[in-house]
Structures are given as C-alpha cells and as structure tokens.
C-alpha cells in the first residue's frame, strides 16, 4: 500500500526575499494537490505542504502581491491599528472581523463561570502575552516557555475563518561579544504561499523587532 502523506519541505535562506522565492518554487514542484473547504466547484486543486522556512535577514521582494502601502498597513495592523474592527462576541448581529492577531495576542482570554454560592456569573479573563514574553525573556533569556498563542477553542473550533497564525515561540542566544539574538519560531496552521505569506513573514519580522526586541533592549540596556 502506498502511503499518502502531506510532504514536508524545508527552506533555508539568508534573506526573506530569497526564502519567499524559493518556497514558491519548491511548493510548486514538490507540493501535494489538495482540496480545501473554500473551493468553488470549478476551482483547480490547491498545492499543499508543511513548509519550514528559515531566514536570517528581512529584505523586501519587489514581486509580492499588494504593494508597499498594503505592507505598511499590515505592519500597523500587527500593532493594533485595526482592533476596533473586531466583533463583540456577545452581539450575534455584529458582522465585523472575528479577530485580529494583535488582539488575540495582547488580550488573550476566555469566558469562565465564576461560582459565588449558588449563583454563577460570567467573567472575561485576559492576558497581555507580549508583556508576559518580554518579562520571561528578560528574567531568563534561555527559557523555553516564552510563547504566545492565538487559538481559543471555545470560539475557533466552529469558526468559518479561524486564525491562521497559531503560535510564536521565542528564545535569546548570547554571542561571544555579549550581544543578544532574538530567535523566533512562527507557526501557521494555514498560509497562502502566494497571496499572504510574504506579508505575514515581513509583518512578524517587524513585530518581533519593534514590539519584542526593541523593548527588551530598552529595559535591559543590552543590544538585541
């Protein structure tokens, strides 16, 4: 019996631009043709894989969907610029976005029942994951516990378009000169190779620099 497994493709390049380009080519040549739940009857099969992309330096690629303005807007979105577009989860008539990545990261939480005697009342508990990760890395740069997640099972398991971004995992490595290097693994459950991946990659490189690395440097006086 021939097994049918989604192929795992690994890309390692120095720059974001080279990694993006190579990932598209490798996906086309080695990916598996696959259906998705969003297909229309006449749509061709998608090309699917599990893709590991490793890069060192960010660089703009001149051939990416959208343009510089869209890229700048997405970087701003990852800093909370569109959080007012998110629905009120208690209002069934609200048709705005179901989430933004920034809101899920900085106000991650869930509804819980608080038992007070014989009565129950709902309460929303949230945590600023950016602040939590920064504090962990400052206290113990080599920790393996500095992670942010977006998935909220009570909301996302039946959501039509749940978050593609799933987690960000951080560690800091110190070199011989005492410089700290912020390492980050970003995991997407689903990522549109042509239509979204470049913007996602570039956006989170800037997210990591502006909101994590620069803040750690500011608080510790260390070069990150």
Residue pairs with C-beta under 8 A, 6 or more apart in sequence:
6 32
6 34
6 48
6 49
6 50
7 30
7 31
7 32
7 49
7 50
8 49
8 50
8 51
8 52
9 23
9 26
9 27
9 30
9 31
9 49
9 50
9 51
9 52
10 51
10 52
10 54
11 19
11 22
11 23
11 26
11 51
11 52
11 53
11 54
12 19
12 54
12 55
13 19
13 22
13 54
13 55
14 55
14 56
14 57
15 55
15 56
15 57
15 58
15 59
16 55
16 57
16 58
16 59
16 61
16 198
16 201
16 202
16 205
17 59
17 60
17 61
18 55
19 53
19 54
19 55
19 201
20 61
20 64
20 197
20 198
20 201
21 61
23 51
23 53
23 193
23 197
24 193
24 194
26 51
27 47
27 49
27 51
27 193
28 47
30 49
31 47
31 48
31 49
32 47
32 48
32 49
33 45
33 46
33 47
33 48
34 45
34 46
34 47
34 48
35 45
35 46
36 46
39 46
47 193
51 191
51 193
53 201
55 201
58 201
58 202
58 205
58 206
60 68
60 71
60 202
61 198
64 71
64 198
64 199
65 194
65 195
65 196
65 198
65 199
66 199
70 199
71 199
71 202
71 203
73 81
74 199
74 202
74 203
75 202
75 203
75 206
75 207
76 82
77 100
77 101
77 102
77 203
78 101
78 102
78 203
78 204
78 206
78 207
79 102
79 207
79 210
79 211
80 100
80 102
80 103
80 106
82 97
82 100
83 100
83 102
83 103
85 96
85 97
85 100
86 96
86 97
86 98
86 99
86 100
86 103
87 94
87 95
87 96
87 97
87 98
88 94
89 155
98 155
98 159
98 161
98 162
99 150
99 155
99 162
99 163
101 150
101 163
101 165
104 150
104 152
104 163
105 129
105 130
105 148
105 150
105 168
106 128
106 129
106 130
107 126
107 127
107 128
108 126
108 127
108 129
108 148
108 149
108 150
108 152
109 124
109 125
109 126
109 127
109 152
110 124
110 125
110 152
110 154
111 122
111 123
111 124
111 154
112 122
112 123
112 125
113 120
113 121
113 122
114 120
114 121
114 122
114 123
129 148
129 149
130 148
130 211
130 212
132 148
133 146
133 147
133 148
133 168
133 170
133 212
134 212
134 215
134 216
134 219
136 143
136 145
136 146
137 143
137 146
137 170
137 171
137 172
137 182
137 212
137 216
138 216
138 219
138 220
141 171
141 172
141 173
141 174
141 180
142 171
142 172
142 173
143 171
144 171
146 169
146 170
146 171
147 167
147 168
147 169
147 170
148 167
148 168
149 166
149 167
150 163
150 165
150 166
150 167
151 162
151 163
151 166
155 162
156 162
156 163
164 188
164 189
164 190
164 191
164 196
164 200
165 186
165 187
165 188
165 200
166 187
166 188
166 189
167 185
167 186
167 187
168 184
168 185
168 186
168 187
168 204
168 208
169 184
169 185
169 187
170 182
170 183
170 184
170 212
171 183
172 180
172 181
172 182
172 183
172 216
172 224
173 180
173 181
173 183
174 180
174 181
175 181
178 222
178 223
179 222
179 223
179 224
180 216
180 217
180 222
180 223
180 224
181 224
182 208
182 212
182 213
182 216
182 224
184 204
184 208
184 212
186 200
186 201
186 204
188 200
191 197
191 200
213 224
214 224
216 222
216 224
217 223
217 224
